[in-house]
Amino acid sequence: MSTSPKKSQVHHPSLPKTPTGIIGLDEITDGGLPKGRPTLICGEAGCGKTLMSLEFLIRGATEFNEPGVFMAFEEKASELTMNVASLDFDLDKLQAQKKIRLDYVHIDRSEIEETGEYNLEGLFIRLGYAIDHIKAKRVVLDTLENLFSGLNNQTILRAELRRLFQWLKEKGVTAIITGEKGEGPALTRQGLEEYVSDCVILLDHRVINQISTRRLRVIKYRGSIHGTNEYPFLIDEEGISVLPITSLKLEKEVSSGRISSGIPAMDKMLGGHGFFKGSSILVSGTAGTGKTSIAAYFANETCKRGDKCIYFAFEESPKQIIRNMHSIDVDLQRHINKGLLQFHASRPTLHGLEMHLVVMYKVIKKFKPDVVVLDPITNLITVGSVSEVKAMLIRLIDFLQEEQITVMFTALTLNNIVNEQTDEGVSSLVDAWILVRDIEFNGERNRGMYIMKSRGMKHSNQVREFIITDKGLDLVEVYLGPEGVLTGSAREAQKLHEQTGEVLRDFAVSSKDRELTRKRKVLEAKISNLQMEFESAEEELNKMYQQEELIKQAALNSRLEITSRRRGEYRDEKGKIND
Amino acid sequence: MTKEKEVKEYELRLYIAGKTAKSVMALANLKKYCEEHLKGQYKIEVIDLLIQPQLAEGDQIFAIPTLVRKVPEPIRKIIGDLSNEEKVLVGLNIRPA
């Protein structure tokens, strides 16, 4: 415990770290706070310094078996206990178990008089006693700067603070010191950053357009790599969660598995199998084109397969969506009852963009869905600018792809010029982009759908007519002909027209056929007539030949008879000559 | 008179951490002032926090040396080596400010 940092550095090639246990913070700091050294957490009032440091202690005590001392200069122990009770942390119990020790240092200027030289040995002794008492490995000094408001002698204070940090290092405890943000560029009012040089974390609570976002930034971390960005963080009933989901690398696992969109005709357009698993899909279109219906169909199909789905609704309430989807024969309630589907509805203005992201991140981590639906992302624009929304969605997509979760966004396009759409910024991020648009023609409005892009698969280039009936969604081939692209009733009319034409043509053809048959029959009849004539003539001829032959024969016979009679020969009946 | 004397009974506690120069000086100063101004009506208790560190919390001690006036109420604290007599007397409410 009391090994000096120098010693431990010899044993470990890299800086030893103390995990904070706060969701996300350990990832940003690559393992936690520097072990055995003080860390400064600074920020304005109400930015979450005290809570973060307290959670550091509580997580240490409960998860890493490292007891901690909390020395409060601002709030009384009982107040602190109350404050964190709302976060499900039972400080009283932890104190009873000797895992945490709260020590409230009360400095009241009105009852203190300073005369002559003094030092802060009393504080050291108290802290030392508390540390030894529970064998603490972690220490928090909450708003040490309150000393400055209570005491006049700055020279002594500064010297003593320097000594205090040195002493903490010697004690080998991992300490957090919190400090109020100072004026201008100063991190703290009293320049505490001068003394704590190992690790400095800045918390920030910004209100832009009446919406507040908490952010965290690691300003300095000596001897360690760390994320340098501003990370949003969230305080909820489970404490603090920081969102480190800007993965800088694009080295995600990819799946070549496919999942169906729920609309067979659409799957067919997407190479016959639907979307890639873990891909991101954007469905954009003007108002009332059925984006939510497509999303609900997708969610429904997912749950039918037995996969889990989270539906983030930013426009309608879950009940409203469920009711509306009944009209296209989709029963979402049944999936909710089975625990396969979760709805999370919130107005975009509920909190800032980053906070939405953190909330989604948490919900997704907890529920572990296979599919996530965001309906619609365009509403988020009300809370942030296009570039902010884009940045947020990049992070969300990054995170989801890492988790192999398929995501479908819907986006409202405000005009029909593709290049000016608000979702255009997002379109380069997504893997598949389906566009649903109105085709206004012939006094009616129809829905046309096409696939703008679908990375890594063969996809149809056709515009289909997208129809919504009480039996569900379907895609129909639009009529593409000499008259142009026809949809809706125009398409039906054209079809009918074509059908009539066909019937007429059929009729014409068949009458011609009959005519031909008749002609053939007549011809055949003529042929057979002639043949018969010919036959009778032939027969006549034959008959004559035969007669002639017979006559010839008879003549011959009679001549022979005569001759033989002359010779006195007898001829028997058979004509044989018998001598 | 007796009653007033009881009220004027001073209970003083001096917190020190080892016999450092400052502690020794503070105790010497304190004894001197008490003898001069509160003869017979004071009680001084010296607490060495190196020996009894658990007592630091109770009186909210953070600086050394600290003189605490327990009685009469309200509690007053004077930190430092008590080298400024004027301030100590005012601080202890012995002499009105």
Chai-1 contact restraints between the chains, C-beta under 6 A:
chainA,res_idxA,chainB,res_idxB,connection_type,confidence,min_distance_angstrom,max_distance_angstrom,comment,restraint_id
A,V105,B,F62,contact,1.0,0.0,6.0,A-B,restraint_1
A,H106,B,Q60,contact,1.0,0.0,6.0,A-B,restraint_2
A,E111,B,R76,contact,1.0,0.0,6.0,A-B,restraint_3
A,E111,B,K77,contact,1.0,0.0,6.0,A-B,restraint_4
A,I112,B,K77,contact,1.0,0.0,6.0,A-B,restraint_5
A,E113,B,I78,contact,1.0,0.0,6.0,A-B,restraint_6
A,E113,B,K87,contact,1.0,0.0,6.0,A-B,restraint_7
A,E113,B,G91,contact,1.0,0.0,6.0,A-B,restraint_8
A,E114,B,I79,contact,1.0,0.0,6.0,A-B,restraint_9
A,E114,B,G80,contact,1.0,0.0,6.0,A-B,restraint_10
A,T115,B,G80,contact,1.0,0.0,6.0,A-B,restraint_11
A,T115,B,L82,contact,1.0,0.0,6.0,A-B,restraint_12
A,T115,B,S83,contact,1.0,0.0,6.0,A-B,restraint_13
A,T115,B,N84,contact,1.0,0.0,6.0,A-B,restraint_14
A,T115,B,K87,contact,1.0,0.0,6.0,A-B,restraint_15
A,T115,B,V88,contact,1.0,0.0,6.0,A-B,restraint_16
A,G116,B,G80,contact,1.0,0.0,6.0,A-B,restraint_17
A,G116,B,D81,contact,1.0,0.0,6.0,A-B,restraint_18
A,G116,B,S83,contact,1.0,0.0,6.0,A-B,restraint_19
A,E117,B,K22,contact,1.0,0.0,6.0,A-B,restraint_20
A,E117,B,D81,contact,1.0,0.0,6.0,A-B,restraint_21
A,Y118,B,A63,contact,1.0,0.0,6.0,A-B,restraint_22
A,Y118,B,I79,contact,1.0,0.0,6.0,A-B,restraint_23
A,Y118,B,G80,contact,1.0,0.0,6.0,A-B,restraint_24
A,N119,B,I64,contact,1.0,0.0,6.0,A-B,restraint_25
A,L120,B,F62,contact,1.0,0.0,6.0,A-B,restraint_26
A,L120,B,A63,contact,1.0,0.0,6.0,A-B,restraint_27
A,E121,B,A17,contact,1.0,0.0,6.0,A-B,restraint_28
A,E121,B,I64,contact,1.0,0.0,6.0,A-B,restraint_29
A,G122,B,A56,contact,1.0,0.0,6.0,A-B,restraint_30
A,G122,B,I61,contact,1.0,0.0,6.0,A-B,restraint_31
A,G122,B,F62,contact,1.0,0.0,6.0,A-B,restraint_32
A,G122,B,A63,contact,1.0,0.0,6.0,A-B,restraint_33
A,G122,B,I64,contact,1.0,0.0,6.0,A-B,restraint_34
A,L123,B,F62,contact,1.0,0.0,6.0,A-B,restraint_35
A,I125,B,L49,contact,1.0,0.0,6.0,A-B,restraint_36
A,I125,B,P53,contact,1.0,0.0,6.0,A-B,restraint_37
A,I125,B,A56,contact,1.0,0.0,6.0,A-B,restraint_38
A,R126,B,A56,contact,1.0,0.0,6.0,A-B,restraint_39
A,R126,B,E57,contact,1.0,0.0,6.0,A-B,restraint_40
A,Y129,B,P53,contact,1.0,0.0,6.0,A-B,restraint_41
